[in-house]
């Protein structure tokens, strides 16, 4: 019978080390394993196939498995052995971070993305980007700020959480803005992504008509050191499309 690892949720997991070297042996072993697992009260069977064993995919589908998610060179399939058994969804969200780097003199670090140099030359935003797998907010935002601007900074805390459903590849997106303290001030721009970066007086940034309402609310919250609260941003997105948690609970 096909070898498998068992988990605390009455599930079994078959990974690359468990796979017979011969495709026909896999089919025979799987056919023997499925009824045995059901008789033992196993609810869900997980099957992870490497790209090198792609020929097994149609054989697994024939046995009742369905696609669940793909992670690089590995494909995960799943089969319910008990009707109605819970199967968690694959990844549904992407996560981004932004850095509100505020100096003691009341200046904020802002960037102009290269794609906006011509299209929106006044649209300076906070530096940031996507978290890498296994990366925490605090380290990710410090890394992104340094990569885009060359500025080293220290993490102070989270000032805003935004949630919307217009992310990449049909996912939802979480965007967390963190307050940081600059450890130096010598800007060195990443020429591939960033067209310009500068230190701007907070008052000038807030008065700039080209800056969006959301970025202004976030900068106000970072400067004031407010705690997080649910807020609405007028004119930002349609109702129901987003969640924003900002430290400034007062109207803009």
FIKOLZA-1660 file (N, C-alpha, C; in steps of 0.1 Angstrom, whole numbers, plus 5000, padded with zeros to 4 digits):
% residues 252
   i   px   py   pz ch aa at
   1 5008 4988 5000  A  X  N
   1 5000 5000 5000  A  X CA
   1 5009 5012 5000  A  X  C
   2 5004 5023 4994  A  X  N
   2 5011 5036 4993  A  X CA
   2 5014 5041 5007  A  X  C
   3 5027 5045 5009  A  X  N
   3 5031 5051 5022  A  X CA
   3 5026 5065 5023  A  X  C
   4 5023 5069 5035  A  X  N
   4 5018 5083 5037  A  X CA
   4 5021 5088 5051  A  X  C
   5 5022 5101 5053  A  X  N
   5 5023 5107 5066  A  X CA
   5 5009 5111 5071  A  X  C
   6 5007 5109 5083  A  X  N
   6 4993 5112 5089  A  X CA
   6 4994 5125 5097  A  X  C
   7 4983 5133 5097  A  X  N
   7 4983 5145 5105  A  X CA
   7 4972 5144 5115  A  X  C
   8 4971 5155 5124  A  X  N
   8 4962 5155 5135  A  X CA
   8 4947 5158 5131  A  X  C
   9 4945 5160 5118  A  X  N
   9 4932 5163 5113  A  X CA
   9 4925 5151 5106  A  X  C
  10 4931 5139 5109  A  X  N
  10 4926 5127 5102  A  X CA
  10 4928 5128 5087  A  X  C
  11 4940 5133 5083  A  X  N
  11 4944 5133 5070  A  X CA
  11 4956 5126 5067  A  X  C
  12 4959 5123 5055  A  X  N
  12 4972 5116 5051  A  X CA
  12 4978 5125 5040  A  X  C
  13 4991 5125 5040  A  X  N
  13 4999 5133 5030  A  X CA
  13 5009 5124 5023  A  X  C
  14 5008 5123 5010  A  X  N
  14 5018 5115 5002  A  X CA
  14 5026 5125 4994  A  X  C
  15 5039 5125 4998  A  X  N
  15 5049 5134 4991  A  X CA
  15 5059 5126 4983  A  X  C
  16 5068 5134 4977  A  X  N
  16 5078 5128 4968  A  X CA
  16 5085 5115 4974  A  X  C
  17 5089 5116 4987  A  X  N
  17 5096 5104 4992  A  X CA
  17 5088 5091 4993  A  X  C
  18 5074 5093 4992  A  X  N
  18 5065 5082 4993  A  X CA
  18 5062 5076 4980  A  X  C
  19 5065 5082 4969  A  X  N
  19 5061 5078 4956  A  X CA
  19 5069 5066 4951  A  X  C
  20 5063 5056 4946  A  X  N
  20 5070 5045 4939  A  X CA
  20 5077 5050 4927  A  X  C
  21 5088 5044 4923  A  X  N
  21 5095 5049 4911  A  X CA
  21 5088 5046 4898  A  X  C
  22 5079 5035 4898  A  X  N
  22 5072 5031 4886  A  X CA
  22 5058 5037 4886  A  X  C
  23 5054 5043 4875  A  X  N
  23 5040 5049 4875  A  X CA
  23 5029 5039 4877  A  X  C
  24 5030 5027 4871  A  X  N
  24 5020 5017 4872  A  X CA
  24 5019 5012 4887  A  X  C
  25 5031 5012 4893  A  X  N
  25 5031 5008 4908  A  X CA
  25 5024 5018 4916  A  X  C
  26 5025 5031 4912  A  X  N
  26 5018 5042 4919  A  X CA
  26 5003 5040 4918  A  X  C
  27 4998 5037 4906  A  X  N
  27 4984 5035 4904  A  X CA
  27 4979 5024 4913  A  X  C
  28 4986 5013 4912  A  X  N
  28 4982 5001 4920  A  X CA
  28 4982 5003 4935  A  X  C
  29 4993 5010 4940  A  X  N
  29 4994 5013 4954  A  X CA
  29 4983 5022 4959  A  X  C
  30 4980 5032 4950  A  X  N
  30 4970 5042 4954  A  X CA
  30 4956 5036 4955  A  X  C
  31 4954 5027 4945  A  X  N
  31 4941 5020 4945  A  X CA
  31 4939 5012 4957  A  X  C
  32 4950 5006 4962  A  X  N
  32 4949 4998 4974  A  X CA
  32 4948 5007 4987  A  X  C
  33 4954 5018 4987  A  X  N
  33 4954 5027 4998  A  X CA
  33 4941 5034 5001  A  X  C
  34 4934 5039 4991  A  X  N
  34 4923 5047 4993  A  X CA
  34 4912 5040 5001  A  X  C
  35 4908 5028 4998  A  X  N
  35 4897 5021 5006  A  X CA
  35 4902 5018 5020  A  X  C
  36 4915 5015 5021  A  X  N
  36 4921 5012 5034  A  X CA
  36 4921 5025 5043  A  X  C
  37 4924 5036 5038  A  X  N
  37 4924 5049 5045  A  X CA
  37 4909 5052 5049  A  X  C
  38 4900 5050 5040  A  X  N
  38 4886 5052 5044  A  X CA
  38 4882 5044 5055  A  X  C
  39 4885 5031 5055  A  X  N
  39 4881 5022 5066  A  X CA
  39 4888 5026 5079  A  X  C
  40 4899 5033 5079  A  X  N
  40 4906 5038 5091  A  X CA
  40 4901 5051 5096  A  X  C
  41 4891 5057 5089  A  X  N
  41 4885 5070 5093  A  X CA
  41 4893 5082 5088  A  X  C
  42 4901 5080 5078  A  X  N
  42 4909 5091 5072  A  X CA
  42 4899 5099 5064  A  X  C
  43 4899 5112 5066  A  X  N
  43 4889 5121 5060  A  X CA
  43 4894 5127 5047  A  X  C
  44 4907 5131 5046  A  X  N
  44 4912 5138 5034  A  X CA
  44 4926 5132 5031  A  X  C
  45 4928 5130 5018  A  X  N
  45 4941 5126 5013  A  X CA
  45 4948 5137 5005  A  X  C
  46 4960 5140 5008  A  X  N
  46 4968 5150 5001  A  X CA
  46 4979 5143 4993  A  X  C
  47 4981 5148 4980  A  X  N
  47 4991 5142 4972  A  X CA
  47 4999 5153 4965  A  X  C
  48 5012 5153 4968  A  X  N
  48 5021 5164 4963  A  X CA
  48 5030 5157 4952  A  X  C
  49 5029 5162 4940  A  X  N
  49 5037 5156 4929  A  X CA
  49 5047 5167 4924  A  X  C
  50 5060 5163 4923  A  X  N
  50 5070 5171 4917  A  X CA
  50 5068 5172 4902  A  X  C
  51 5073 5183 4896  A  X  N
  51 5072 5184 4881  A  X CA
  51 5078 5172 4874  A  X  C
  52 5088 5166 4879  A  X  N
  52 5094 5154 4873  A  X CA
  52 5085 5142 4872  A  X  C
  53 5074 5142 4880  A  X  N
  53 5065 5131 4880  A  X CA
  53 5051 5136 4874  A  X  C
  54 5051 5145 4865  A  X  N
  54 5039 5151 4859  A  X CA
  54 5030 5140 4853  A  X  C
  55 5036 5129 4848  A  X  N
  55 5028 5119 4842  A  X CA
  55 5018 5112 4852  A  X  C
  56 5020 5114 4865  A  X  N
  56 5011 5109 4875  A  X CA
  56 4998 5117 4876  A  X  C
  57 4999 5130 4871  A  X  N
  57 4987 5139 4874  A  X CA
  57 4974 5133 4868  A  X  C
  58 4974 5129 4855  A  X  N
  58 4961 5123 4850  A  X CA
  58 4957 5110 4857  A  X  C
  59 4967 5102 4862  A  X  N
  59 4963 5090 4870  A  X CA
  59 4957 5094 4883  A  X  C
  60 4962 5104 4889  A  X  N
  60 4956 5109 4902  A  X CA
  60 4942 5114 4900  A  X  C
  61 4940 5122 4889  A  X  N
  61 4927 5127 4886  A  X CA
  61 4917 5116 4884  A  X  C
  62 4921 5105 4877  A  X  N
  62 4912 5094 4874  A  X CA
  62 4908 5087 4888  A  X  C
  63 4917 5088 4898  A  X  N
  63 4914 5083 4911  A  X CA
  63 4905 5092 4920  A  X  C
  64 4902 5103 4914  A  X  N
  64 4893 5112 4921  A  X CA
  64 4899 5124 4928  A  X  C
  65 4912 5126 4926  A  X  N
  65 4919 5138 4932  A  X CA
  65 4916 5151 4923  A  X  C
  66 4916 5162 4930  A  X  N
  66 4914 5175 4924  A  X CA
  66 4926 5184 4926  A  X  C
  67 4929 5194 4917  A  X  N
  67 4939 5203 4919  A  X CA
  67 4936 5212 4932  A  X  C
  68 4946 5215 4940  A  X  N
  68 4945 5224 4951  A  X CA
  68 4953 5236 4950  A  X  C
  69 4967 5235 4948  A  X  N
  69 4975 5246 4945  A  X CA
  69 4988 5242 4940  A  X  C
  70 4996 5251 4934  A  X  N
  70 5009 5249 4928  A  X CA
  70 5019 5258 4935  A  X  C
  71 5030 5252 4939  A  X  N
  71 5041 5260 4946  A  X CA
  71 5054 5257 4938  A  X  C
  72 5057 5265 4929  A  X  N
  72 5069 5263 4921  A  X CA
  72 5069 5250 4913  A  X  C
  73 5078 5241 4916  A  X  N
  73 5079 5229 4908  A  X CA
  73 5070 5217 4914  A  X  C
  74 5061 5221 4924  A  X  N
  74 5053 5211 4931  A  X CA
  74 5039 5214 4929  A  X  C
  75 5031 5203 4926  A  X  N
  75 5016 5205 4925  A  X CA
  75 5010 5197 4936  A  X  C
  76 5000 5203 4943  A  X  N
  76 4993 5197 4954  A  X CA
  76 4979 5193 4949  A  X  C
  77 4975 5180 4951  A  X  N
  77 4962 5176 4948  A  X CA
  77 4955 5171 4961  A  X  C
  78 4942 5170 4961  A  X  N
  78 4935 5166 4973  A  X CA
  78 4923 5157 4969  A  X  C
  79 4919 5148 4978  A  X  N
  79 4907 5140 4976  A  X CA
  79 4900 5139 4989  A  X  C
  80 4887 5142 4990  A  X  N
  80 4879 5139 5002  A  X CA
  80 4876 5125 5003  A  X  C
  81 4879 5118 5014  A  X  N
  81 4875 5104 5016  A  X CA
  81 4862 5103 5024  A  X  C
  82 4859 5115 5030  A  X  N
  82 4846 5115 5038  A  X CA
  82 4838 5127 5032  A  X  C
  83 4826 5125 5029  A  X  N
  83 4817 5135 5023  A  X CA
  83 4817 5147 5033  A  X  C
  84 4819 5159 5027  A  X  N
  84 4818 5171 5035  A  X CA
  84 4830 5174 5044  A  X  C
  85 4841 5166 5042  A  X  N
  85 4853 5169 5050  A  X CA
  85 4858 5183 5046  A  X  C
  86 4863 5190 5056  A  X  N
  86 4868 5203 5054  A  X CA
  86 4882 5203 5047  A  X  C
  87 4883 5211 5036  A  X  N
  87 4896 5212 5029  A  X CA
  87 4899 5227 5029  A  X  C
  88 4909 5232 5036  A  X  N
  88 4912 5246 5035  A  X CA
  88 4916 5251 5021  A  X  C
  89 4913 5263 5018  A  X  N
  89 4916 5268 5005  A  X CA
  89 4931 5271 5004  A  X  C
  90 4935 5271 4991  A  X  N
  90 4949 5275 4989  A  X CA
  90 4951 5290 4992  A  X  C
  91 4963 5295 4989  A  X  N
  91 4966 5309 4992  A  X CA
  91 4956 5318 4985  A  X  C
  92 4950 5327 4993  A  X  N
  92 4940 5337 4988  A  X CA
  92 4945 5351 4988  A  X  C
  93 4956 5354 4995  A  X  N
  93 4960 5368 4997  A  X CA
  93 4975 5370 4994  A  X  C
  94 4978 5382 4989  A  X  N
  94 4991 5386 4988  A  X CA
  94 4993 5397 4999  A  X  C
  95 5006 5399 5004  A  X  N
  95 5008 5409 5015  A  X CA
  95 5019 5419 5011  A  X  C
  96 5016 5431 5012  A  X  N
  96 5025 5442 5009  A  X CA
  96 5028 5450 5022  A  X  C
  97 5039 5457 5022  A  X  N
  97 5042 5466 5033  A  X CA
  97 5047 5479 5027  A  X  C
  98 5044 5490 5035  A  X  N
  98 5049 5503 5031  A  X CA
  98 5055 5510 5044  A  X  C
  99 5065 5518 5041  A  X  N
  99 5072 5524 5052  A  X CA
  99 5070 5539 5053  A  X  C
 100 5064 5544 5064  A  X  N
 100 5063 5558 5067  A  X CA
 100 5075 5562 5076  A  X  C
 101 5085 5566 5069  A  X  N
 101 5098 5569 5076  A  X CA
 101 5098 5584 5079  A  X  C
 102 5096 5587 5092  A  X  N
 102 5095 5600 5097  A  X CA
 102 5107 5604 5105  A  X  C
 103 5113 5616 5101  A  X  N
 103 5125 5621 5108  A  X CA
 103 5121 5629 5120  A  X  C
 104 5130 5631 5129  A  X  N
 104 5127 5640 5141  A  X CA
 104 5124 5654 5137  A  X  C
 105 5129 5658 5125  A  X  N
 105 5127 5672 5120  A  X CA
 105 5114 5673 5113  A  X  C
 106 5106 5663 5112  A  X  N
 106 5093 5664 5106  A  X CA
 106 5093 5662 5091  A  X  C
 107 5102 5654 5086  A  X  N
 107 5102 5651 5072  A  X CA
 107 5098 5636 5070  A  X  C
 108 5092 5634 5058  A  X  N
 108 5088 5620 5054  A  X CA
 108 5095 5616 5042  A  X  C
 109 5099 5603 5041  A  X  N
 109 5106 5598 5029  A  X CA
 109 5096 5593 5019  A  X  C
 110 5097 5598 5007  A  X  N
 110 5087 5595 4997  A  X CA
 110 5094 5591 4984  A  X  C
 111 5088 5583 4975  A  X  N
 111 5093 5578 4963  A  X CA
 111 5083 5581 4951  A  X  C
 112 5089 5582 4939  A  X  N
 112 5081 5583 4927  A  X CA
 112 5085 5571 4919  A  X  C
 113 5076 5562 4916  A  X  N
 113 5079 5550 4909  A  X CA
 113 5082 5553 4894  A  X  C
 114 5091 5545 4888  A  X  N
 114 5096 5549 4875  A  X CA
 114 5084 5549 4865  A  X  C
 115 5074 5541 4867  A  X  N
 115 5063 5541 4858  A  X CA
 115 5054 5553 4859  A  X  C
 116 5056 5561 4870  A  X  N
 116 5048 5573 4872  A  X CA
 116 5055 5586 4868  A  X  C
 117 5068 5585 4864  A  X  N
 117 5076 5597 4861  A  X CA
 117 5069 5605 4851  A  X  C
 118 5064 5599 4841  A  X  N
 118 5057 5606 4830  A  X CA
 118 5042 5607 4832  A  X  C
 119 5036 5596 4836  A  X  N
 119 5022 5595 4837  A  X CA
 119 5016 5603 4849  A  X  C
 120 5023 5602 4861  A  X  N
 120 5018 5609 4873  A  X CA
 120 5031 5615 4880  A  X  C
 121 5037 5625 4874  A  X  N
 121 5049 5630 4880  A  X CA
 121 5048 5636 4894  A  X  C
 122 5037 5639 4899  A  X  N
 122 5035 5644 4912  A  X CA
 122 5031 5634 4923  A  X  C
 123 5030 5621 4918  A  X  N
 123 5024 5611 4927  A  X CA
 123 5035 5604 4935  A  X  C
 124 5040 5611 4945  A  X  N
 124 5050 5606 4954  A  X CA
 124 5043 5597 4965  A  X  C
 125 5048 5585 4967  A  X  N
 125 5042 5576 4977  A  X CA
 125 5052 5571 4987  A  X  C
 126 5047 5563 4996  A  X  N
 126 5057 5558 5006  A  X CA
 126 5064 5546 5000  A  X  C
 127 5077 5544 5003  A  X  N
 127 5084 5532 4998  A  X CA
 127 5078 5520 5003  A  X  C
 128 5079 5509 4996  A  X  N
 128 5074 5496 5001  A  X CA
 128 5073 5486 4989  A  X  C
 129 5068 5474 4993  A  X  N
 129 5066 5464 4983  A  X CA
 129 5061 5451 4989  A  X  C
 130 5062 5440 4982  A  X  N
 130 5056 5427 4987  A  X CA
 130 5066 5420 4997  A  X  C
 131 5059 5414 5007  A  X  N
 131 5067 5405 5016  A  X CA
 131 5072 5393 5009  A  X  C
 132 5083 5388 5012  A  X  N
 132 5088 5375 5007  A  X CA
 132 5083 5364 5016  A  X  C
 133 5082 5352 5011  A  X  N
 133 5077 5340 5019  A  X CA
 133 5085 5339 5032  A  X  C
 134 5078 5338 5043  A  X  N
 134 5085 5336 5056  A  X CA
 134 5090 5349 5062  A  X  C
 135 5087 5360 5056  A  X  N
 135 5092 5373 5061  A  X CA
 135 5082 5380 5070  A  X  C
 136 5086 5386 5081  A  X  N
 136 5077 5394 5090  A  X CA
 136 5076 5408 5085  A  X  C
 137 5065 5415 5090  A  X  N
 137 5063 5428 5086  A  X CA
 137 5075 5437 5089  A  X  C
 138 5080 5436 5101  A  X  N
 138 5091 5445 5106  A  X CA
 138 5103 5444 5097  A  X  C
 139 5107 5432 5094  A  X  N
 139 5119 5430 5086  A  X CA
 139 5117 5433 5071  A  X  C
 140 5105 5430 5067  A  X  N
 140 5101 5432 5053  A  X CA
 140 5101 5447 5049  A  X  C
 141 5095 5455 5058  A  X  N
 141 5094 5469 5054  A  X CA
 141 5107 5476 5055  A  X  C
 142 5116 5472 5065  A  X  N
 142 5129 5477 5065  A  X CA
 142 5137 5474 5053  A  X  C
 143 5136 5461 5048  A  X  N
 143 5142 5457 5036  A  X CA
 143 5138 5465 5024  A  X  C
 144 5124 5466 5022  A  X  N
 144 5119 5473 5011  A  X CA
 144 5123 5488 5010  A  X  C
 145 5123 5494 5022  A  X  N
 145 5127 5508 5022  A  X CA
 145 5142 5510 5018  A  X  C
 146 5150 5501 5023  A  X  N
 146 5164 5501 5020  A  X CA
 146 5167 5498 5005  A  X  C
 147 5160 5488 5000  A  X  N
 147 5161 5485 4985  A  X CA
 147 5157 5496 4976  A  X  C
 148 5147 5503 4979  A  X  N
 148 5142 5514 4970  A  X CA
 148 5149 5527 4972  A  X  C
 149 5153 5530 4984  A  X  N
 149 5159 5543 4987  A  X CA
 149 5173 5543 4992  A  X  C
 150 5178 5532 4996  A  X  N
 150 5191 5532 5003  A  X CA
 150 5191 5536 5017  A  X  C
 151 5180 5540 5022  A  X  N
 151 5179 5545 5036  A  X CA
 151 5178 5533 5046  A  X  C
 152 5186 5533 5056  A  X  N
 152 5185 5523 5067  A  X CA
 152 5175 5529 5077  A  X  C
 153 5166 5521 5082  A  X  N
 153 5156 5526 5091  A  X CA
 153 5153 5515 5102  A  X  C
 154 5147 5519 5113  A  X  N
 154 5143 5510 5124  A  X CA
 154 5128 5510 5125  A  X  C
 155 5123 5498 5127  A  X  N
 155 5108 5496 5128  A  X CA
 155 5103 5502 5141  A  X  C
 156 5092 5510 5141  A  X  N
 156 5086 5515 5153  A  X CA
 156 5073 5508 5156  A  X  C
 157 5065 5505 5145  A  X  N
 157 5052 5499 5148  A  X CA
 157 5043 5501 5135  A  X  C
 158 5031 5495 5136  A  X  N
 158 5021 5495 5125  A  X CA
 158 5012 5506 5127  A  X  C
 159 5010 5514 5116  A  X  N
 159 5000 5525 5117  A  X CA
 159 4988 5523 5108  A  X  C
 160 4988 5513 5099  A  X  N
 160 4976 5512 5090  A  X CA
 160 4976 5498 5085  A  X  C
 161 4964 5492 5083  A  X  N
 161 4961 5480 5076  A  X CA
 161 4950 5482 5066  A  X  C
 162 4954 5479 5054  A  X  N
 162 4943 5480 5043  A  X CA
 162 4941 5466 5037  A  X  C
 163 4928 5463 5034  A  X  N
 163 4924 5450 5028  A  X CA
 163 4915 5453 5017  A  X  C
 164 4919 5447 5005  A  X  N
 164 4910 5449 4993  A  X CA
 164 4910 5436 4985  A  X  C
 165 4902 5435 4975  A  X  N
 165 4900 5423 4967  A  X CA
 165 4904 5425 4952  A  X  C
 166 4914 5433 4950  A  X  N
 166 4918 5436 4936  A  X CA
 166 4933 5432 4935  A  X  C
 167 4938 5422 4942  A  X  N
 167 4952 5418 4941  A  X CA
 167 4956 5411 4929  A  X  C
 168 4968 5407 4928  A  X  N
 168 4974 5400 4917  A  X CA
 168 4968 5386 4916  A  X  C
 169 4966 5381 4904  A  X  N
 169 4961 5367 4901  A  X CA
 169 4948 5364 4907  A  X  C
 170 4939 5374 4909  A  X  N
 170 4926 5372 4915  A  X CA
 170 4926 5371 4930  A  X  C
 171 4937 5373 4937  A  X  N
 171 4938 5372 4951  A  X CA
 171 4933 5385 4958  A  X  C
 172 4931 5384 4971  A  X  N
 172 4929 5396 4979  A  X CA
 172 4942 5401 4983  A  X  C
 173 4943 5414 4988  A  X  N
 173 4956 5419 4992  A  X CA
 173 4955 5426 5006  A  X  C
 174 4965 5423 5014  A  X  N
 174 4967 5430 5027  A  X CA
 174 4979 5440 5025  A  X  C
 175 4977 5452 5029  A  X  N
 175 4988 5462 5028  A  X CA
 175 4990 5468 5041  A  X  C
 176 5001 5466 5048  A  X  N
 176 5004 5471 5061  A  X CA
 176 5014 5482 5060  A  X  C
 177 5011 5494 5066  A  X  N
 177 5020 5505 5066  A  X CA
 177 5026 5506 5080  A  X  C
 178 5039 5507 5081  A  X  N
 178 5046 5507 5093  A  X CA
 178 5054 5521 5095  A  X  C
 179 5054 5525 5107  A  X  N
 179 5062 5537 5110  A  X CA
 179 5077 5533 5113  A  X  C
 180 5086 5540 5107  A  X  N
 180 5100 5537 5109  A  X CA
 180 5108 5550 5112  A  X  C
 181 5119 5548 5120  A  X  N
 181 5128 5559 5123  A  X CA
 181 5141 5558 5114  A  X  C
 182 5144 5568 5107  A  X  N
 182 5156 5568 5098  A  X CA
 182 5169 5567 5106  A  X  C
 183 5178 5558 5102  A  X  N
 183 5191 5557 5108  A  X CA
 183 5202 5565 5100  A  X  C
 184 5198 5568 5088  A  X  N
 184 5207 5577 5079  A  X CA
 184 5198 5585 5070  A  X  C
 185 5204 5594 5062  A  X  N
 185 5195 5602 5053  A  X CA
 185 5200 5603 5039  A  X  C
 186 5211 5596 5035  A  X  N
 186 5217 5596 5022  A  X CA
 186 5209 5587 5013  A  X  C
 187 5201 5593 5004  A  X  N
 187 5192 5585 4995  A  X CA
 187 5201 5580 4983  A  X  C
 188 5199 5567 4980  A  X  N
 188 5205 5560 4969  A  X CA
 188 5194 5552 4962  A  X  C
 189 5188 5558 4951  A  X  N
 189 5176 5552 4945  A  X CA
 189 5179 5539 4937  A  X  C
 190 5170 5530 4938  A  X  N
 190 5170 5518 4930  A  X CA
 190 5164 5522 4916  A  X  C
 191 5173 5523 4906  A  X  N
 191 5170 5528 4893  A  X CA
 191 5160 5519 4886  A  X  C
 192 5159 5507 4889  A  X  N
 192 5150 5498 4882  A  X CA
 192 5136 5500 4885  A  X  C
 193 5133 5503 4897  A  X  N
 193 5119 5505 4901  A  X CA
 193 5115 5520 4904  A  X  C
 194 5125 5528 4909  A  X  N
 194 5122 5541 4914  A  X CA
 194 5127 5552 4905  A  X  C
 195 5119 5561 4901  A  X  N
 195 5123 5573 4893  A  X CA
 195 5129 5584 4901  A  X  C
 196 5124 5585 4914  A  X  N
 196 5129 5596 4922  A  X CA
 196 5126 5593 4937  A  X  C
 197 5133 5598 4946  A  X  N
 197 5131 5597 4960  A  X CA
 197 5136 5609 4967  A  X  C
 198 5129 5614 4978  A  X  N
 198 5133 5626 4985  A  X CA
 198 5127 5626 4999  A  X  C
 199 5133 5635 5007  A  X  N
 199 5127 5638 5020  A  X CA
 199 5119 5651 5018  A  X  C
 200 5106 5650 5023  A  X  N
 200 5097 5661 5021  A  X CA
 200 5092 5665 5035  A  X  C
 201 5090 5679 5037  A  X  N
 201 5084 5683 5049  A  X CA
 201 5069 5678 5050  A  X  C
 202 5066 5672 5061  A  X  N
 202 5053 5666 5063  A  X CA
 202 5041 5676 5058  A  X  C
 203 5042 5688 5062  A  X  N
 203 5032 5698 5059  A  X CA
 203 5031 5700 5044  A  X  C
 204 5042 5700 5037  A  X  N
 204 5042 5701 5023  A  X CA
 204 5036 5689 5016  A  X  C
 205 5039 5677 5021  A  X  N
 205 5034 5665 5015  A  X CA
 205 5019 5665 5017  A  X  C
 206 5014 5668 5029  A  X  N
 206 4999 5668 5031  A  X CA
 206 4992 5679 5023  A  X  C
 207 4999 5689 5019  A  X  N
 207 4992 5700 5012  A  X CA
 207 4993 5698 4997  A  X  C
 208 5000 5687 4992  A  X  N
 208 5002 5685 4978  A  X CA
 208 4989 5679 4972  A  X  C
 209 4983 5685 4962  A  X  N
 209 4970 5680 4957  A  X CA
 209 4972 5667 4949  A  X  C
 210 4984 5664 4945  A  X  N
 210 4986 5652 4937  A  X CA
 210 4987 5639 4946  A  X  C
 211 4988 5641 4959  A  X  N
 211 4988 5630 4968  A  X CA
 211 4975 5625 4972  A  X  C
 212 4973 5612 4972  A  X  N
 212 4960 5606 4975  A  X CA
 212 4956 5607 4989  A  X  C
 213 4942 5606 4992  A  X  N
 213 4937 5607 5005  A  X CA
 213 4942 5596 5014  A  X  C
 214 4944 5584 5009  A  X  N
 214 4948 5573 5018  A  X CA
 214 4963 5576 5023  A  X  C
 215 4972 5580 5014  A  X  N
 215 4985 5583 5018  A  X CA
 215 4986 5594 5028  A  X  C
 216 4978 5604 5026  A  X  N
 216 4977 5615 5036  A  X CA
 216 4973 5611 5050  A  X  C
 217 4962 5602 5050  A  X  N
 217 4957 5598 5063  A  X CA
 217 4968 5589 5070  A  X  C
 218 4975 5581 5062  A  X  N
 218 4985 5573 5068  A  X CA
 218 4997 5581 5074  A  X  C
 219 5001 5591 5067  A  X  N
 219 5012 5600 5072  A  X CA
 219 5008 5607 5084  A  X  C
 220 4995 5612 5084  A  X  N
 220 4990 5619 5096  A  X CA
 220 4991 5610 5108  A  X  C
 221 4987 5597 5106  A  X  N
 221 4986 5588 5117  A  X CA
 221 5001 5584 5122  A  X  C
 222 5010 5583 5112  A  X  N
 222 5024 5580 5116  A  X CA
 222 5030 5591 5124  A  X  C
 223 5027 5603 5120  A  X  N
 223 5033 5615 5127  A  X CA
 223 5027 5616 5141  A  X  C
 224 5014 5613 5142  A  X  N
 224 5007 5614 5155  A  X CA
 224 5010 5602 5164  A  X  C
 225 5014 5591 5158  A  X  N
 225 5016 5579 5166  A  X CA
 225 5004 5573 5171  A  X  C
 226 4993 5574 5163  A  X  N
 226 4980 5569 5168  A  X CA
 226 4979 5553 5168  A  X  C
 227 4970 5548 5176  A  X  N
 227 4968 5533 5175  A  X CA
 227 4958 5530 5164  A  X  C
 228 4957 5518 5160  A  X  N
 228 4949 5514 5149  A  X CA
 228 4934 5514 5152  A  X  C
 229 4926 5518 5142  A  X  N
 229 4912 5517 5143  A  X CA
 229 4906 5517 5129  A  X  C
 230 4894 5511 5128  A  X  N
 230 4888 5510 5115  A  X CA
 230 4883 5524 5110  A  X  C
 231 4886 5527 5097  A  X  N
 231 4883 5540 5092  A  X CA
 231 4878 5539 5078  A  X  C
 232 4872 5549 5073  A  X  N
 232 4867 5550 5059  A  X CA
 232 4875 5562 5053  A  X  C
 233 4879 5560 5040  A  X  N
 233 4886 5571 5033  A  X CA
 233 4877 5576 5022  A  X  C
 234 4872 5588 5023  A  X  N
 234 4863 5593 5012  A  X CA
 234 4870 5593 4999  A  X  C
 235 4863 5587 4989  A  X  N
 235 4868 5588 4975  A  X CA
 235 4879 5578 4972  A  X  C
 236 4881 5569 4981  A  X  N
 236 4893 5559 4979  A  X CA
 236 4889 5547 4971  A  X  C
 237 4879 5539 4975  A  X  N
 237 4873 5528 4967  A  X CA
 237 4859 5527 4970  A  X  C
 238 4852 5519 4962  A  X  N
 238 4838 5517 4965  A  X CA
 238 4835 5510 4978  A  X  C
 239 4824 5512 4984  A  X  N
 239 4821 5506 4997  A  X CA
 239 4821 5491 4995  A  X  C
 240 4826 5484 5004  A  X  N
 240 4827 5469 5004  A  X CA
 240 4839 5463 4997  A  X  C
 241 4847 5472 4991  A  X  N
 241 4859 5467 4983  A  X CA
 241 4871 5467 4992  A  X  C
 242 4871 5473 5003  A  X  N
 242 4883 5474 5011  A  X CA
 242 4880 5475 5026  A  X  C
 243 4891 5472 5034  A  X  N
 243 4891 5475 5048  A  X CA
 243 4903 5483 5050  A  X  C
 244 4902 5494 5058  A  X  N
 244 4914 5502 5062  A  X CA
 244 4914 5504 5077  A  X  C
 245 4925 5501 5083  A  X  N
 245 4927 5503 5098  A  X CA
 245 4938 5514 5099  A  X  C
 246 4934 5525 5105  A  X  N
 246 4944 5536 5106  A  X CA
 246 4944 5541 5120  A  X  C
 247 4956 5546 5124  A  X  N
 247 4957 5551 5138  A  X CA
 247 4949 5564 5140  A  X  C
 248 4946 5571 5130  A  X  N
 248 4939 5584 5131  A  X CA
 248 4924 5581 5130  A  X  C
 249 4916 5580 5141  A  X  N
 249 4902 5577 5140  A  X CA
 249 4894 5589 5136  A  X  C
 250 4899 5601 5136  A  X  N
 250 4892 5613 5134  A  X CA
 250 4891 5615 5118  A  X  C
 251 4880 5622 5114  A  X  N
 251 4878 5624 5099  A  X CA
 251 4890 5632 5094  A  X  C
 252 4893 5629 5081  A  X  N
 252 4904 5636 5074  A  X CA
 252 4901 5651 5073  A  X  C
% end
